[in-house]
């Protein structure tokens, strides 16, 4: 079953997530360097989803490629995955036939009120803010369960996001990409005057990245720096246009990553934000969210907030 596209504004998918899902190698966003999923998150959802009954109507809001919904043990009567990213939903549709993909904004869900027995989301609904939570609560049936894992300000995930964003922004603000393209063009001309002039522009940008970032392959700035250095050392083995194309692609990736990481930072909740959400729920006559901290089994560091509501 292919994704159907809901009328409305889907422009928020341009915040970097659609680009992320176009090249993602996993259906999960938070994976370790070796590609392993987070065991704490998996354990949490196994415990929640094993209680899904065969006659249940469930929905994964801001589902991405459906990494959470795939963990449902017993196939429910209805399982829907909603996301803004068409690329994420296309990946979901290719990998899993038991989940109906729907393209929609979490702040305006195209479903009747009280039509789902279990509404859940992992690091998704908070991007839509108060409206997203109100919508999820609206579609929850009497006696149903709403369960979120939400980004929170002081989590280890957010600290990692801050580090990654710093590295990505360094490549963008340092003039590294334009200067590197100019250098590649000059090298292809083989005119020494052009090469010298380009080097004068490139060297300060290169130094800014080298001194400002940890130059290792597992962060973006380090990977980009080392990649360019390798291309320059092997210059005669490559077509100049291929090098320039690689640099332009990396710049596009950096811009996309910066947008995505920025939204991850801004979406993270704190106690004041939760207070405002609960105030809105109260005014709408809906049950409040209850908070519990979720820590990593391995490190005991804060990963997320578990937010729950029962009707």
N, C-alpha and C positions, 0 to 999 in steps of 0.2 A: 504494500500500500504506500503510495507516494505522499509526501507532505502536501497539505493544502494550505494555501496562502490566504491569510485573513486580511480583509481590507483594513487599512489603517497605516499609521506611521511606523515603519520598521527601520528608520534611519539610525537608531541606536546601535545597530549591528556594525556600523562603521567605526566603533570605538576600539577596534583592533581585534575583536574576538572572531569576526568572520575570517580575517586573514589568518589568525591562529589556527582555526579549524580547517582551513584549506590545505595546510601542510602538516597537521598534527599526526604523530605516529602512534598515538594511544587514544582511547576513548576517555581517558582520565586526564584532568589538567595537572593535578598535583602528583607527580611521579618523581622518584629519586633519580640521580644521575645515571644509575644502571637500569632505569626503566621500571623499577619495582613500584607498585602501588603503595599507598600509605596504609599500613596494617591497622592503625587505630581507627581510621575512617571506615575501612572495610568491615572491621569488627562491629562498629557502631551500627552500620546499616544492616548487617546480617541479623543483628538482634532485633532491629525494628521491623524489617521486612519479612521475617519468617512468620510473623503473625498475620500477614495478609491472607484473607480468606478467598476461596474460589469464586464467591459471588460479589467480591468487593469491586468498587470503582475507584481507581487510584490515578493520581496525576503527579508527575515530576515536573515542577515549575522551574524554568530556566535550566533545562535538563542537559544542555550541551549535547554530547554524543550519547547520552543515556547511561553513563557508567554506574549510576546508582540504581536506576530502574532495572538494569540487567541482573541485579542481585536478588530480585524477588524469587522466592523459592517455588511457590505455587502460583501458576498462571491465573491472574484475576479475570473477572468478567470483562473488565475494561481497563486498559492501561494507556494513558496518554502522556506524551512528552512535549512540553511547550518550550520554545526558545525563539529568540530574535534572529539567531544566526542560521541562514539558509544552509551554509556549508556544514554546520554541526548537524542539522536535521537530515541532510543528505547522507552524511556518514552514519547516522543512527538508522536511517531507512535501509542502507546497504547491509548493515550488520545484524539487524534485529527485526524480525517480522512481527513480534508480539507486542510492539509498542507503536501506537499511532502517533506520528509526528505532526505537530501543529505549529505553524509560524505565527507568533503573536507576541505582543508586548505584555510582560507580567503585570503592568499597571492597568491593563484593560483586557482582561481575559474574556474570550468569546464563548462563555458557557453560562447556562442558567444558574441561579443561586441554588445552593444546597444540593449539588448534583454529584459530589465526590465523597467517598467514605474516608479516604486517606489522601491528604495533600502534603507533599514533602518537597524539599529542595536542599541541595548542598551548594553553598556559596553562590546563590543565585538571586533569591527574592530581594535581598538587601540592596541590590543594584537599582531596583525600582522604588526603593524607599517606602514611605508610609503607604502610598497607593498600592504597591505590590502586596504588602501584608494585608491590607483591607480587602483586596481582591481575593487572595487566598482564603481568608476567613469567610468571605461571602459565599464561595462555592463549596464550602465544607458542609456536609449534611449533618443533621442532628445525630448525636452519638458518634460522630466521626472524630478523626485524629489529625491534627496538623503538627508537622514536625520539620523544623529547619535546623541545619547546621549553618551558622552564619559567621562571616568574617568579623573579627573584633579587633579593636585598635591595638591592644598590647600583645597580640598573639605572635608566636614565632614565625608564622606565615607572613604576617605584615612586616616583621623586621626583615625577612628575606626579600619581600617585595620592595622595601625601601632601598636595600642594597642593590638589587637588580636595576631599579629605576635610575639610581645614581650612575651606574655604569653605562646604561643605555644612553642617558641624557648627555653623558660626557662625550660620546662619539658624535652627538648631534650639535652640541654647543661649541665644540672645539674647532669647527671648520674642517674636521678630519676628512669627511667624504668629498666635498668639493675640491679640497687641496690635493687629495690622492688622485682624483680624476684628472685634474690639471697636470699632475706629475706624470701620469700614464700617457696622456696626450703628448706631453713634451718628449718623453722617452721614445714614443713611436715616431716623432719627427726627426730624431737623431741630431737635432740642432742644439749645440752646446749652450748657446745663449738662452734658448727656451728652457732647457733642462735646469740651468742655474737659477733662472727666475722662478721656475716652479718649485725647486727645492727650497728656496727662501720662504715661500709660502707654506710648503708642506712641513718643514722641520719643526716650527713652533707648535703646529697642531699635533704632529706625531709625538712630540715631547710632552704635551699636555695630557694626552691619553696614556702614555707610558708611565708618567709620574702619578697620575690621578687614579689609575685603576690597577687592580691586581692582575698582572698579565698571565693568566692561566686559561686553558681552553674551555673551562666550564662556566665562564661568565662572558657576556656578549662583547664587552670592550676588549677583553683579552683574546677571545676567539677571532674577532675582526682584525685586531692588530697583528696577531701571529699569522693569520691568513694572508694579509697583504705583504708582510715581510717575506713569506715563502714565495709568493708570486713575483716579487721584485727580485729575489735571488735567482729565480728560474725564468727570468724575463724572456730569454730567447726561446723558451719552450712553449710560449703562449702567444696567441694573437692579441694585440693591444685592445681590440674591441671586446674580446672575451673578458679581459681584466676590468675594463670600464663597465661592462654589463654586470659583472660580479659586484663591483662597488655600488652600482646603482641599486641592485637587488638587496644588498646589505643595508643600504640607507633606508630603503622602503621597509625592510624588516625592523629596523631600529625605530622608525616612526610608528609603525604598528604596535610594537612592543611597548613603547612609551605610552601610547594611548591606552592600551590594555592595562598596564601596571598602574597608571594614574587612576583608572576607574576602580581598580581593586583597592587602592588606598582610600578613595573617597567613599566607597561603599561600606567600609568597615564601621561597625557600630561601637558606640560606647554607652555608658549608663544614661547619659542625657538623651541620646538618640532613642534608646529603648523606652525611656519615659515618655517621649513625644509620641512614639508608636502606640504605646498603651493608652495614652490620653485619647488618641484618635479612635482606637478600638472602643474605648469606653463611651465616647460620644456617639458612636455608631450602634451602641447597644450590643457589642460583640465581646466575647471572653478575652481577657488579657493574656499576653504571652508570659510564660514562666521561663526563667533563665537558669541554665546550669553550665558550668565551665567544663569543657572537654580537653583533657591533657593527653599528650602523647604517651603511649604505653612504654616506649623505649626511653624517652628523655624526661618525662614528666613535665615538659614545657607546654604551655597553653597553646592549643591549636585553634579552637573555635568556641562559640557559644552554641549550646543546644537550646533552641527556643521551641516551646510546646504549647499547644492549646487543645483542649478537649471540649466538645459541645455535647 
